Amino acid sequence: MAGTNKSKASYTFAIIGVSLVLFLLGTMGWIVINGKSLAQAVKEGMTVQIDFHDNVRSESVEKMKAIIDAQPFTKKSKIITKEEALKMQNQLEGEDVSSFLGFNPLFSSIELNLNEEYVNKDSIEKITQFILQSNVVNHVNYPKTIVHQMNDNLRKVSIILAIMSIVLILVVIVLIDNTVRLAMFSNRFLIKTMQMVGATRWFISKPFDRRAFINGLISGVLAALGILLVKSFAEASVPELKTLNNPVLLTSLIISMIIAGILISLVSTHRSVIKYLKLTVDDLY
């Protein structure tokens, strides 16, 4: 009975330990997911301004918008008429620009938002040349400096996060492996006794592997629940985080955490059983 209680206590500590380590890994994964969503939102929020020649008919502007909307690089587009542009400029200046100049100096335009993968120097230059082929388009403007700096900074951050993730994954594997092996230490005499009475290796390892599967599953679920709690708390504190929510990536992260908990627990447990089977009785002490 005492041995059984000791074994249960070891398993409980192993589950807690593995859960905490998986939670740490999951938190890092959640940060990476939010970072990716934030980068996508920033890129797709950048606006390309397409200005038309003065006195271009609205039908021509609508036709150009239809052509742009049919392209794979378009996230969304919006027509800004001369009158709307003047109204926005008046609000910005705090006075009626047209009454001062005697005419509306602004042009009709299209505000174009690109899909994430097209927000880079080479792609935008090609898109600009494509749009300028139209004889009704006067200028195509976008914040070149911001695009260049944004891509450089995102590339650096991605490299740093990738390195941190790899290191953390290796640390997690080592910590979980040591935690499980330590829990199995209390069962070393039971394993050896079963071997001495003639039990096969498969027969001996089967119940421990089954227990490892269950423990890994419980650890993964507990860690996933912890991530969901952190996510809920973070979004309650900072509502803007809800806009970065990506259910597909979050679900993939949770499933990966559970699978990782099961696999690492199974491999570590099985290795420990085989290790103790190869030792002599004297080596167990």
C-alpha positions as a printed Julia matrix, in Angstrom:
285×3 Matrix{Float64}:
   0.0     0.0     0.0
   2.83    2.36    0.92
   4.53    1.61   -2.42
   1.29    2.25   -4.28
   0.79    5.59   -2.51
   4.36    6.54   -3.26
   3.88    5.65   -6.91
   0.67    7.68   -7.11
   2.41   10.64   -5.51
   5.24   10.37   -8.05
   2.76   10.29  -10.91
   0.92   13.3    -9.49
   4.12   15.31   -9.23
   5.07   14.2   -12.75
   1.71   15.38  -14.13
   2.08   18.75  -12.4
   5.67   19.14  -13.55
   4.92   18.22  -17.15
   1.85   20.5   -17.16
   3.9    23.48  -16.01
   6.59   22.88  -18.62
   4.02   22.44  -21.4
   2.27   25.59  -20.18
   5.55   27.49  -20.55
   5.94   26.17  -24.09
   2.3    26.94  -24.89
   2.65   30.5   -23.62
   5.57   31.02  -25.96
   3.52   29.55  -28.8
   0.61   31.86  -28.02
   2.94   34.87  -28.09
   4.28   33.75  -31.48
   0.73   33.33  -32.83
  -0.29   36.8   -31.63
   2.92   38.22  -33.08
   2.11   36.7   -36.46
  -1.46   38.01  -36.33
  -0.21   41.46  -35.31
   2.32   41.51  -38.16
  -0.44   40.53  -40.59
  -2.76   43.25  -39.25
  -0.03   45.9   -39.53
   0.87   44.9   -43.09
  -2.72   44.67  -44.28
  -3.48   48.01  -42.59
  -0.94   49.82  -44.76
  -2.61   51.88  -47.5
  -1.57   52.34  -51.12
  -2.99   55.64  -52.45
  -4.02   55.63  -56.11
  -4.65   59.18  -57.37
  -6.5    59.83  -60.62
  -6.12   62.68  -63.08
  -8.4    65.64  -62.54
 -11.88   65.46  -64.08
 -11.72   61.67  -64.57
 -15.26   60.36  -64.83
 -16.65   58.33  -61.95
 -17.34   55.45  -64.36
 -13.61   55.21  -65.11
 -12.8    55.18  -61.41
 -15.36   52.42  -60.8
 -13.95   50.4   -63.7
 -10.42   50.75  -62.31
 -11.62   49.65  -58.88
 -13.22   46.54  -60.42
  -9.92   45.68  -62.14
  -7.99   46.14  -58.89
 -10.49   44.1   -56.86
 -10.02   41.17  -59.26
  -6.26   41.0   -58.55
  -4.8    38.48  -56.05
  -2.87   41.2   -54.2
  -6.03   43.11  -53.16
  -7.28   42.77  -49.59
  -9.82   45.56  -49.97
 -10.2    48.87  -51.78
 -12.25   52.0   -51.32
 -13.03   54.91  -53.62
 -12.49   58.42  -52.23
 -14.28   61.0   -54.39
 -13.07   64.59  -54.83
 -15.82   65.78  -52.51
 -14.98   63.2   -49.81
 -11.29   64.05  -50.06
 -12.1    67.75  -49.67
 -14.28   67.07  -46.64
 -11.49   65.08  -44.94
  -8.94   67.79  -45.76
 -11.24   70.49  -44.35
 -11.57   68.51  -41.11
  -7.79   68.17  -40.97
  -7.09   71.84  -41.69
 -10.0    73.16  -39.65
 -11.15   75.41  -42.5
 -12.72   75.23  -45.96
  -9.81   74.82  -48.38
 -11.97   75.27  -51.5
 -13.33   78.65  -50.35
  -9.78   79.87  -49.79
  -8.48   78.66  -53.16
 -11.69   79.09  -55.1
 -11.69   75.48  -56.35
 -11.28   71.91  -55.11
  -7.57   71.07  -55.54
  -7.97   67.39  -54.67
  -8.51   64.38  -56.9
 -10.55   61.22  -56.81
  -8.54   58.29  -55.47
  -8.64   54.68  -54.38
  -7.31   53.52  -51.01
  -5.91   50.03  -51.55
  -5.02   47.57  -48.81
  -2.84   44.63  -49.87
  -2.77   41.04  -48.72
   0.03   40.36  -46.26
   2.34   38.46  -48.63
   2.42   41.38  -51.09
   3.53   44.01  -48.56
   7.2    44.15  -49.51
   9.34   46.39  -51.7
   9.5    44.21  -54.82
   5.81   43.25  -54.86
   4.56   46.8   -54.29
   6.81   48.13  -57.07
   5.33   45.57  -59.48
   1.81   46.44  -58.33
   2.58   50.14  -58.82
   3.79   49.55  -62.39
   0.69   47.46  -63.1
  -1.67   50.21  -61.88
   0.22   52.99  -63.7
  -0.49   51.26  -67.01
  -3.94   52.86  -66.83
  -4.06   56.28  -68.5
  -6.55   57.56  -65.9
  -4.13   57.04  -63.0
  -1.87   59.96  -62.09
   0.16   58.76  -59.08
   0.54   55.71  -56.88
   1.87   56.48  -53.42
   2.71   54.34  -50.4
   4.92   54.84  -47.32
   8.14   53.37  -48.75
  10.3    54.0   -45.68
   7.74   52.44  -43.36
   7.38   49.35  -45.57
  11.14   48.8   -45.73
  11.7    49.31  -42.0
   8.66   47.22  -41.1
   9.83   44.23  -43.13
  13.38   44.49  -41.76
  12.14   44.68  -38.16
   9.66   41.83  -38.62
  12.39   39.68  -40.14
  14.67   40.31  -37.15
  11.9    39.6   -34.65
  10.97   36.39  -36.51
  14.56   35.14  -36.34
  14.79   35.93  -32.62
  11.47   34.2   -31.87
  12.48   31.17  -33.96
  15.74   30.79  -32.02
  13.95   31.22  -28.68
  11.31   28.67  -29.7
  13.89   26.06  -30.71
  15.82   26.52  -27.46
  12.62   26.36  -25.42
  11.46   23.19  -27.18
  14.78   21.49  -26.41
  14.59   22.63  -22.77
  11.0    21.37  -22.51
  11.94   17.95  -23.89
  14.82   17.61  -21.42
  12.75   18.82  -18.44
   9.81   16.54  -19.2
  12.13   13.59  -19.8
  13.86   14.14  -16.44
  10.53   14.65  -14.65
   9.09   11.39  -15.99
  12.28    9.42  -15.35
  12.35   10.7   -11.78
   8.74    9.56  -11.3
   9.64    6.13  -12.65
  12.5     5.8   -10.18
  10.07    4.74   -7.43
   8.91    1.83   -9.61
  12.35    0.38  -10.35
  12.02   -2.52   -7.86
   8.55   -3.41   -9.14
   9.87   -3.5   -12.7
  12.79   -5.74  -11.71
  10.57   -8.04   -9.66
   8.22   -8.56  -12.61
  11.22   -9.44  -14.78
  12.57  -11.91  -12.21
   9.27  -13.85  -12.08
   9.39  -14.33  -15.85
   7.3   -11.49  -17.25
   8.19  -10.45  -20.79
   9.47   -6.97  -21.62
   6.23   -6.12  -23.46
   4.09   -7.33  -20.54
   6.12   -5.25  -18.08
   6.18   -2.05  -20.13
   2.52   -2.17  -21.22
   0.9    -0.87  -17.97
   3.57    1.8   -17.54
   3.15    2.94  -21.15
  -0.62    3.07  -20.66
  -0.15    5.13  -17.51
   2.3     7.41  -19.36
  -0.27    7.96  -22.12
  -2.93    8.95  -19.58
  -0.53   11.17  -17.62
   0.66   12.88  -20.8
  -2.92   13.46  -21.9
  -3.86   14.95  -18.51
  -0.75   17.15  -18.51
  -1.47   18.41  -22.01
  -5.11   19.19  -21.2
  -4.15   21.02  -17.99
  -1.54   23.07  -19.85
  -4.08   23.87  -22.6
  -6.62   25.02  -20.02
  -3.93   27.23  -18.49
  -3.25   28.83  -21.89
  -6.96   29.47  -22.44
  -7.2    31.1   -19.0
  -4.21   33.33  -19.76
  -5.75   34.21  -23.13
  -9.1    35.11  -21.52
  -7.42   37.2   -18.82
  -5.21   38.99  -21.36
  -8.13   39.78  -23.67
 -10.22   41.01  -20.73
  -7.37   43.33  -19.7
  -6.51   44.39  -23.27
  -9.65   44.06  -25.46
  -7.62   44.94  -28.58
  -6.02   41.48  -28.39
  -9.34   39.98  -29.52
  -8.71   41.37  -33.0
  -5.57   39.2   -33.2
  -7.45   36.01  -32.33
  -6.75   33.17  -34.78
  -8.91   30.14  -33.86
  -7.19   27.82  -36.35
  -3.66   28.51  -35.06
  -4.82   28.43  -31.42
  -6.51   25.06  -31.93
  -3.38   23.73  -33.63
  -1.28   24.95  -30.7
  -3.52   23.24  -28.12
  -3.57   19.95  -30.06
   0.23   20.11  -30.47
   0.68   20.64  -26.72
  -1.46   17.6   -25.89
   0.31   15.42  -28.47
   3.71   16.6   -27.22
   2.78   15.75  -23.62
   1.67   12.26  -24.62
   4.64   11.49  -26.89
   7.37   12.76  -24.56
   5.79   10.99  -21.55
   5.49    7.74  -23.49
   9.07    7.82  -24.82
  10.56    8.81  -21.46
   8.58    6.18  -19.56
   9.42    3.4   -21.99
  13.11    4.34  -21.91
  13.07    4.22  -18.11
  11.44    0.76  -18.07
  14.0    -0.61  -20.52
  16.81    0.99  -18.51
  15.74   -0.7   -15.25
  15.23   -4.02  -17.0
  18.86   -3.95  -18.13
  20.22   -3.17  -14.66
  21.16   -5.78  -12.1
  19.45   -5.88   -8.71
  22.52   -4.42   -7.02
  22.54   -1.49   -9.48
  19.02   -0.52   -8.37
  20.21    0.55   -4.95
